[in-house]
C-alpha cells in the first residue's frame, strides 16, 4: 500500500511522527509512506487553498517534502507534482494536537486535507488526539492515538463504507483524552455541536500602544449530545464520523422547491 500523510501542525509536529509510525505499519514492508506537510503550522485554515499565490516546496529527505501552503495545498502538491506518477492508495492527515470534533471540524486544516483528498477521488481519514486533564501531562499525550491508531484505521479500511460518489465519503477520527489503557472502544458518531462555546476575538494592546486581536477558542469539554463525536471522546471512546464535502441540507430541499415553485 502507498500512503500519503500530511497534517496542519507542520512538518516538525510530534503528531506527524505518530502518524508516520501508524502509516508505516499499515503500509507493510512492501509499501511506501510519503510525507507532504506544511512547512509551518497551518492550524485553523480549514479547506483553504493558495489560489492567489504560488507556494515553494522542498524535498527534505526521500519521500519527505515540506510545502509553504495549507494542508489542502499539500494534498494537491502530492497528487500533481511529488506523486504524480505514483498516486497514493490512501491519504491520512494528523495526528492533530487537539480534537477536531463538533464545530472544530469546520475550521480544521487536518480535516481540510482529507476533504480535498476525497474530492480528488481518494480514500482519506483524518486523525486527531483530544487533550484533557487525563492525558495532557503524560510523557506521550498522543498515547491513545499511538496505541490504537493502526487498529482503528484497519477496521475502517476493512469494514467502513467507501463509495465513489461525486462527493466521496471520508472519515474523521478523534482519539479520547485518556491514557491508552483507558480507551473503551470505537464509536460511530455524528458531528456534535458545543452550545455556548464559540471562537472569539480578544483585543490586546502592544507595548507600542497598538491594538491587536487574538482569536480565542471556547471550552472543549462541555456536553454535545448522546451519540456525538465530542461526547463519545469525553466518555472514553474513539469517535469515527463519516463525512462528505456536500453542504446541501437535503432534508429541506423538497419543501423549499414546493415553497418557491
Steps between C-alpha positions, in 0.01 A plus 500: 500500500619851416393756762521879491507674839463867583382720787428860600743527793801507268777273377675495840191428712516203742160380379642450153762265648214299652317491169812394313533199730133412450531533123821296487335209678193522278705518181698190591853404399425529128306826531596866483432797726528845345495820708389833355427735789490877560836664562336701780197450724171539316249432778154644442532555125226249417479404134692809388706480180767746387310605190647848462870436555755223431658289771853371540556127556823345625617138518638440849573129456387217272116503491492794745399848384409831663270743319438865584126456485190364668426132563271493195784657300725216618257241365491680166880528498528127561247394237611731222873528561672286763295185436367576154632169366410289806173619653430382856254229592409680823537848650537549876509838673614571857549395764373842603599648835152555640155386396329559169156405624169688498523856360881479490459293183397812309830675570735202490789488254539134595151430371549738208780279368289184491205691358722600208627144464140373487412761236796366302349150518721348770419316825589735783493508882571786743648409839505726806594461866265662752680667791377511858613474864545121475749505212640850446787447746587144402851438370322427172169690475442325166504162675140410414558574131836323499364179651160485330566680170595203285209284616251784451612575144510129412144453621389794290680371192354152547148583617434866422283616211719624213296635212593665172230768489575855388534623858689198620474386860794562736544432870580718800656312794561646845683316777372567853685710761605201709801265529501216248398237758184697581365510144165319504464424129390652171170686460343604168376855561343808348659846507401667825449864591639679805227732622612828658861436397628707212815636345543867580735794441679634809666845480846565646715811501861472386786683680490756218136577576351324199199270527532138387234232501563139605252234391393310810341154514210397720463226760567152362358275770131587509227250404413477130222242492479123526649330197707800395873496433615726784274328754632158403854629544423643843345164592826324407421376149674549166248685283468416130284741301417448131498831311457654156589839354140542375351778717148469359225450758320230305231459767351843420562511125167349394300737724699796370424404141127487579508830686683683221326341202 
